[in-house]
Each structure stands twice: as structure tokens, then as C-alpha cells.
Amino acid sequence: MMAGRAATRWVLAPVAAIGLVACGIGSEATPTPDQSDVLVIVTPTPGTPLPRTPTPLPSEQTYVVRPGDSLSAIATRFGVTEAAIQRANNLTDPNAIYAGQELTIPPPEP
């Protein structure tokens, strides 16, 4: 019976040694480049609002009328009303614009 136990010890000893070396026990544990060089990626937490920068207020612009332009087309292009362009330019007749005329385009109303 002792011979059987001795044989079992000799079989288990190499298996145990392999397990200890695989776990880093019994060998000198030095970090490999993969273990010491760690890249940490930080992302914002979902739902956390980012700081907002104020949106600059639009200012008035100058537009030179081109052949074929109409006051309604110009108003649509800039997102303003015809009446707003008429007021900004003291126009009494919206059909009396001409090519080369400089118009002040007011900022869109909120």
C-alpha cells in the first residue's frame, strides 16, 4: 500500500509544479510589456450633458440683388420674411428691386 501512495506522490508532484509555475508562484514574476503598459480610455458618462458654448446671435447681412431675383426668393434664401426685408430697407414696393441693388437682410426672428 505504501508503494501505491509513493507512486501517487510522484505523479502529482509534477502536476502541482506545473500549476504553481502557471500561476506565477515559484517563478520570478516580472511584468511583461503587455501588463505594465495599460491604455485607459475615458469616455463621457451617457446622459451627462456636455458644456454648451453660446450660439452667437445672427447679425444683419448685405445682399446684392441678382438678375431674376425676387424679394420673396431672397427672403426664403435667408430665412426671413419679405416684410422684414422691406422694413430694413425702407421699401414701399416689394416688386421695385433691381439687379445690383444692395439690400440689408435682417437676422431671422426667433
C-alpha positions as CSV (number, residue, x, y, z in Angstrom):
1,M,0.0,0.0,0.0
2,M,2.9,2.4,0.7
3,A,4.2,1.7,-2.8
4,G,0.9,2.9,-4.2
5,R,1.0,6.2,-2.2
6,A,4.6,6.9,-3.2
7,A,3.7,6.4,-6.8
8,T,0.8,8.8,-6.5
9,R,3.0,11.4,-5.0
10,W,5.5,11.2,-7.8
11,V,2.6,11.6,-10.3
12,L,1.0,14.6,-8.5
13,A,4.3,16.4,-7.8
14,P,5.0,17.4,-11.5
15,V,1.3,18.3,-12.0
16,A,1.4,20.6,-8.9
17,A,4.7,22.2,-10.0
18,I,3.2,23.0,-13.4
19,G,0.2,24.6,-11.7
20,L,2.3,26.7,-9.5
21,V,4.5,28.0,-12.3
22,A,1.4,28.8,-14.4
23,C,0.0,30.9,-11.6
24,G,3.3,32.7,-11.1
25,I,4.1,31.0,-7.8
26,G,7.6,29.6,-7.6
27,S,8.9,31.7,-10.5
28,E,10.0,35.3,-10.6
29,A,7.0,37.3,-11.6
30,T,8.1,40.3,-13.8
31,P,5.6,42.3,-15.7
32,T,5.6,41.9,-19.4
33,P,5.2,45.0,-21.6
34,D,1.5,43.9,-22.1
35,Q,0.9,44.1,-18.3
36,S,2.8,47.3,-17.5
37,D,1.7,49.4,-20.5
38,V,-2.0,49.8,-20.0
39,L,-4.2,52.1,-22.2
40,V,-7.1,53.6,-20.3
41,I,-9.9,55.1,-22.4
42,V,-12.1,57.6,-20.7
43,T,-15.5,58.3,-22.2
44,P,-18.2,60.7,-21.0
45,T,-20.9,59.0,-19.0
46,P,-24.1,58.6,-21.0
47,G,-26.6,61.2,-20.1
48,T,-24.0,63.7,-18.8
49,P,-24.5,67.0,-20.6
50,L,-21.5,68.4,-22.3
51,P,-20.7,72.1,-21.6
52,R,-22.5,74.3,-24.1
53,T,-21.0,77.2,-25.9
54,P,-23.3,80.1,-26.5
55,T,-24.6,80.3,-30.1
56,P,-23.7,83.7,-31.5
57,L,-26.7,85.8,-32.4
58,P,-27.1,86.3,-36.2
59,S,-26.4,89.7,-37.4
60,E,-27.7,91.6,-40.4
61,Q,-26.1,90.9,-43.8
62,T,-25.9,92.7,-47.1
63,Y,-27.1,91.1,-50.2
64,V,-26.6,92.4,-53.8
65,V,-29.7,91.7,-55.9
66,R,-29.0,89.5,-59.0
67,P,-31.0,89.4,-62.2
68,G,-34.1,87.4,-61.8
69,D,-34.2,87.7,-58.0
70,S,-37.5,88.5,-56.3
71,L,-38.0,89.7,-52.7
72,S,-39.8,86.5,-51.8
73,A,-36.9,84.3,-53.1
74,I,-34.3,86.4,-51.2
75,A,-36.4,86.2,-48.1
76,T,-36.7,82.4,-48.4
77,R,-32.9,82.1,-49.0
78,F,-32.1,83.9,-45.8
79,G,-35.0,82.5,-43.7
80,V,-36.7,85.9,-43.1
81,T,-39.9,87.4,-44.1
82,E,-40.4,89.8,-47.1
83,A,-41.9,92.3,-44.7
84,A,-38.7,92.2,-42.6
85,I,-36.5,92.9,-45.6
86,Q,-38.9,95.7,-46.7
87,R,-38.7,97.4,-43.2
88,A,-34.9,97.0,-43.1
89,N,-34.5,98.7,-46.5
90,N,-37.4,101.2,-46.4
91,L,-39.0,99.6,-49.5
92,T,-42.6,100.6,-50.3
93,D,-43.0,98.4,-53.3
94,P,-41.6,94.8,-53.0
95,N,-41.6,94.5,-56.8
96,A,-39.4,97.5,-57.3
97,I,-36.0,95.9,-56.6
98,Y,-33.3,95.8,-59.3
99,A,-30.1,93.9,-60.2
100,G,-27.1,95.5,-58.4
101,Q,-29.2,96.9,-55.6
102,E,-27.8,96.3,-52.1
103,L,-30.3,95.1,-49.6
104,T,-29.8,94.8,-45.8
105,I,-31.0,91.4,-44.7
106,P,-32.0,91.4,-41.0
107,P,-31.4,88.4,-38.8
108,P,-34.2,85.8,-38.6
109,E,-36.7,86.5,-35.9
110,P,-36.8,83.9,-33.1
